[in-house]
């Protein structure tokens, strides 16, 4: 199997991290791969360390008219790719017609099909996304479901002292971009009624300064740690007590699988992704959108009941093993590649 990957995402982010993690996992399976991506240092370094060849491409708007699509077609031909995997809409929109191999479009969200005009097959990360794609006009026999997995590379341990967090307080962790969709402000506001907790916000993004100002304005800045973008998610999860995912919009949320894989209690919202996998009171707690009081109450219910915390964590781990393990996801992805290679290109 020879797979050409096209990635046009941001320097950091959950989807960007997963695409890199998946490619490295495929490399461990001996899959012959080539990557076309933006020259972001972190993924370039990871690909180089794994021996995965990369062709940098800026994916700037003007490059659509300056040879970028033709370059993708040429690399696919020279590499003799069996399939091309376009990771999300921007990447798919650069893939030209008349490709020498079938093209797969990856849907990590409810994206418009217009960006995937040259795709021959589609991968959705949840069953509901598959429903959306079929209803939008994608051929049902060419729409597959492949979950994401929570890859947590080993990293040096993180102690509470490293994050100015005493041992006798509750450590709450959010792993997320600092974006309005992620409900970070709800978690910050919840800290007003959680005096014995400290909130770790691991991520970067456009709303970072606004969230710092919010924490100061409502008087909780002394108990909120803005950690920036981190590559030690495993160590942070290991050190925390509860993982929060207070998103307003979340097509899936790889953090769900990551928290479950580390046997950490999870509190989330009824966003599209979580509501398909999180069963309230069984493998996590679900609170309403934008309800900081409900989020605070959920935190207190877990912190005051060790049995509940244990049961949520164990049920979450069982769900992870059933649906989101690394080996299982890579097995499914390889099966999809083989099916798409057999299906071939769609008629124009």
URSULDA-V984822 format. One line per field, one symbol per residue. ss: DSSP state (a for helix, b for strand, c for the rest). phi: phi as a letter, one per 40 degrees, with the letter a starting at -180 (. if undefined). burial: 1 if it has 9 or more other ideal C-beta (glycine too) atoms within 8 Angstrom, else 0. A space follows every 10 residues. Layout:
ss: ???
phi: ???
burial: ???
//
This chain:
ss: cbbbbbbccc cccaaaaaaa aaaaaaaacc cbbbbbbccc aaaaaaaaaa ccbbbbcccc aaaaaccaaa aaaaaaaaac ccbbbbbcaa aaaacccccc cbbbbbbccc ccaaaacccc bbbbccaaaa aaaaacccca aabbbccccc cccccccccc aaaccccccb bbbbbcccca aacaaaaaaa aaacccbbbb bbbccccaaa aaaaaaaccc aaabbbbbcc ccaaaaaaac cbbbbccccc cccaaaaaaa acccbbbbbc caaaaaaccb cccbbbbccc caaaaaaaaa aaaccaaaaa aaaaaaaaaa aaaccaaaaa aaaaaaaaaa aaaccccc
phi: .bbbbbbbcc cbicccccdc dccccccccg ccbbbbaccc dccdcccccc gccbbcacfc dccdbbhcdc cccccccccf ccabbccgcc cccccccgcc acbbbcbcac cccccbcccc abbbcadccc ddcccchccd cbbbbaccbc cbccaddbbc cdbfbcccbc bbbbbaccbd ccgccccccc ccbbcbbbbb bbibiccdcc ccccdcccgb ccbbbccgcb bbdccccccc bbbbbcccba dahdddcccc ccfbcbbabc cdcdccbcbd gbbibbbcdf bccccccccc ccccbdccdc cccccccccd ccbbcdcccc ccccccdccc dccgcccc
burial: 1111111110 0111111111 1111111000 1011111101 0111011101 0101111010 0010000110 1110110010 1111111111 1111110010 1111111100 1010110111 1111110011 0111000100 0111111111 1100100101 0010100011 1111111110 0111111111 1101001111 1110101100 1101100101 0011101001 0111111111 0111111101 1111111111 1101111110 1111101100 0011111010 1101111111 1110000110 0111111111 0011100111 0111011111 10100000
//
